[in-house]
Amino acid sequence: MVEIRDPLHGAIAVHADEAPVVDHPFIQRLRGIKQMGFSELPFPGAVHTRYAHSLGVMHLAGLAFDSVFRNDPFSSPARRAALRSAVRLAALCHDLGHAPFSHCTEFAMPPLSALGLDAYAPKAVAGRLNRHATHEDYTILILTRSSLNEVICRQFPFTGRHVAALVSRELSPGDDFFHDGGNDYRRILSQLISSELDADRLDYLGRDSYYSGARYGQIDTHWMLSNLEWHADDTGQVSLAIDQRSVYAFDDFMIARYHMFLMVYFHHKSIVYEEMLRRHFTGSQCTYEFPADAEAYLGTDDIHLYAYLRQSGDTMARRIAHRVPYRRVIEKHGSPSEVSLDAAEAALKAAGIDRLVAASTSRLSGYYALGRKRVEAPPIYVIERQPGGRRRVSLLQDATRVFERYRDERHISRIYVAEDDLPAARALVEAAGG
């Protein structure tokens, strides 16, 4: 076992069987991709990488597993060890497919059909084969159809497909690996990777807060971890649960994430670079393409894309490479009716002023809508211990009012123009009632 020093978590243990995976080029590639995309521009300290984040998620996923299953329900130490290793590897590998600048370039990925993935259940992806692939699709591609899968198969009693099954619910593990003692543990292990309360969010909120210097993302991670539980229904399906005493901490966790989006991830200085990049990628002068082959994708990272932008003759590409952004003319926050910029944009268009229009939307939850659980979201339960050793079990959305109180989406609309056009643009926007 070796230890990696981390500013958030201290010593992160990497076990001997995990080391070849951590050292694999696909994991090491994440050293070249910044965690927060263009956020380093308004927040100069935010230069941490997807690699550091992935190690942190692996560490927290292991702690979460140990907390959830503190009263060992497994049939043997070997089964426990195998499932624990699978969830740690899923946490380590969950971001493998991120493109340069993280989420900022996902819109430019090839269609899902181009990846030639055969791991997904056909019905699960039939409706999006012609849409852009996502970073998660590339993660599944790497885990199931690259040299990394061979390393996983050699080191562990499971395959890359089993790891992929914890990253995405759109594929089947193909066997009963996650079954033990009459229970199916796939759901809960997947929830530790991706859910309303997962190791991914627990790490990136604290990490992004630390490196950006913003305080909105500070959360009580260890309290949340220590209060994780599991609940099995009548069919043996095991789901994530939390102790009732940690509900208020969960509320704080949700609100912290909501505010991080509004105040950090949607900062106007990083959003304008995203929009300039979008303008370039959708323009006629863009020649950059993301390869659909997993091994070829290995060569793409921030440096690779920056090198391309520097040699491009396109105006937007040069602006990004040389840090010459469009400037903000107007910004509005509120409901959809309150953030309309139609009049301002029309005035700028009539005057022949080039502009970038950006719209950002923040919502408390992607899993719950208007305080109700979405059908596709596996349930999270709340356990309340009662006298006599009894347990009262309820759904998370019934145990907290945070989803109801923050049910409305928050919208931000902005218009940017070139610096030389800024004085005229501001006058036109003001005259238009902006």
Secondary structure, 3 states (H helix, E strand, C coil): CEEEEECCCEEEEECCCCHHHHCCHHHHHHHHCECCHHHHCCCCCCCCEHHHHHHHHHHHHHHHHHHHCCCCCCCCHHHHHHHHHHHHHHHHHCCCCCCCCHHHHHHHCCEHHHHCCCCECHHHHHHHCCCECCHHHHHHHHHHCCHHHHHHHHHCCCCHHHHHHHHCCCECCCCCCCEECCEECHHHHHHHHCCCCCHHHHHHHHHHHHHHCCCCCCCCHHHHHHCEEEEECCCCEEEEEEEHHHHHHHHHHHHHHHHHHHHHHCCHHHHHHHHHHHHHHCCCCCCCCCCCCHHHHCCCCHHHHHHHHHHCCCHHHHHHHCCCCCEEEEEEEECHHHCCCHHHHHHHHHCCCCCEEEEEEECCCCCEECCEECCCCCCCEEEEECHHHCEEEEEHHHHCCHHHHCCCCEEEEEEEECHHHHHHHHHHHHHCCC
